[in-house]
Amino acid sequence: MNDPNTHCQPCEGNSSPLDAATVRQYLQQRLHDWESNDAYTGISRTFRFKNYHQTIAFVNAIAWIAHREDHHPELSVGYNYCTVHFSTHAIKGLSDNDFICAAKLNTLIE
């Protein structure tokens, strides 16, 4: 899942969301800076930047990845931050796709 060559798979609602134990494991092993909500149905992270230009450049990179993977996060954007929230709406919870995309965003700032 941390392999940058891994891509999202279509999710039409015919699979089950990841269980809480799996979400905790993925976060602990792979995505330390991301947090789950209390219901384990979404993950989020706030990225901080020096200025608005850097923030918007990051948002544009997110848009490109989201389009390429056909998996789109919710964003909250301000002058020097971008909060990203992933959840797979078709299954009302988290899927591998959410973690694949989160890992791809992490590589943008590493």
C-alpha positions as CSV (number, residue, x, y, z in Angstrom):
1,M,0.0,0.0,0.0
2,N,3.0,2.3,0.4
3,D,4.2,1.4,-3.1
4,P,3.8,4.6,-5.2
5,N,2.9,2.4,-8.2
6,T,-0.2,1.0,-6.4
7,H,-3.5,2.3,-7.8
8,C,-7.0,2.5,-6.5
9,Q,-9.5,-0.1,-7.6
10,P,-13.1,0.8,-8.5
11,C,-15.5,0.5,-5.5
12,E,-19.1,0.2,-6.3
13,G,-20.4,-0.4,-2.8
14,N,-20.2,-4.2,-3.2
15,S,-17.4,-4.6,-0.5
16,S,-17.3,-4.0,3.2
17,P,-15.5,-1.1,4.9
18,L,-12.3,-1.9,6.7
19,D,-12.8,-2.8,10.4
20,A,-11.4,-0.7,13.2
21,A,-8.6,-3.1,14.0
22,T,-7.4,-2.9,10.3
23,V,-7.6,0.9,10.3
24,R,-5.6,1.2,13.5
25,Q,-3.0,-1.2,12.1
26,Y,-2.7,0.7,8.8
27,L,-2.3,4.0,10.6
28,Q,0.2,2.6,13.1
29,Q,2.4,0.8,10.5
30,R,2.1,3.2,7.5
31,L,0.5,6.5,8.1
32,H,1.6,7.8,11.5
33,D,0.6,11.4,10.7
34,W,-3.0,10.5,9.7
35,E,-5.9,10.1,12.2
36,S,-9.1,8.2,12.1
37,N,-12.4,9.6,13.3
38,D,-14.0,7.9,16.3
39,A,-16.2,5.6,14.1
40,Y,-13.2,4.5,11.9
41,T,-15.1,5.6,8.8
42,G,-12.6,8.3,7.7
43,I,-9.0,9.4,8.0
44,S,-7.6,12.9,7.9
45,R,-4.4,14.9,8.2
46,T,-3.6,18.6,8.2
47,F,-0.6,19.7,6.1
48,R,1.1,23.0,7.0
49,F,2.9,25.3,4.6
50,K,4.9,28.6,4.7
51,N,2.5,30.5,2.5
52,Y,-0.6,30.5,0.4
53,H,1.3,29.7,-2.8
54,Q,2.7,26.5,-1.4
55,T,-0.7,25.5,0.0
56,I,-2.4,25.9,-3.4
57,A,0.4,24.1,-5.2
58,F,-0.2,21.2,-2.8
59,V,-4.0,21.4,-3.5
60,N,-3.3,21.3,-7.2
61,A,-1.2,18.2,-6.7
62,I,-3.9,16.6,-4.7
63,A,-6.4,17.3,-7.5
64,W,-4.1,15.6,-10.0
65,I,-3.7,12.5,-7.9
66,A,-7.4,12.4,-7.1
67,H,-8.3,12.6,-10.8
68,R,-5.7,10.0,-11.7
69,E,-6.9,7.5,-9.0
70,D,-10.6,8.5,-9.4
71,H,-10.8,8.8,-5.6
72,H,-11.5,12.3,-4.3
73,P,-11.0,13.6,-0.8
74,E,-12.7,16.4,1.0
75,L,-10.5,19.4,1.5
76,S,-10.4,22.3,3.9
77,V,-8.0,25.0,2.7
78,G,-6.6,28.1,4.3
79,Y,-3.7,30.5,3.9
80,N,-1.0,28.1,5.2
81,Y,-2.8,24.7,5.7
82,C,-4.8,22.0,3.9
83,T,-6.8,19.4,5.8
84,V,-7.5,16.3,3.8
85,H,-10.2,13.8,4.6
86,F,-10.6,10.5,2.9
87,S,-13.5,8.1,3.2
88,T,-15.1,5.8,0.6
89,H,-18.7,7.0,0.3
90,A,-19.9,4.0,-1.7
91,I,-19.3,1.7,1.3
92,K,-19.8,4.3,4.1
93,G,-16.4,3.7,5.5
94,L,-12.7,3.2,4.7
95,S,-11.3,1.1,1.9
96,D,-7.7,0.4,0.8
97,N,-8.2,3.2,-1.7
98,D,-8.2,5.8,1.1
99,F,-4.9,4.5,2.4
100,I,-3.4,4.3,-1.1
101,C,-4.2,8.0,-1.7
102,A,-3.1,9.1,1.7
103,A,0.3,7.4,1.1
104,K,0.6,9.2,-2.2
105,L,-0.1,12.5,-0.6
106,N,2.6,11.8,2.0
107,T,5.1,11.3,-0.8
108,L,4.4,14.8,-2.0
109,I,5.9,16.4,1.1
110,E,8.6,13.9,1.9
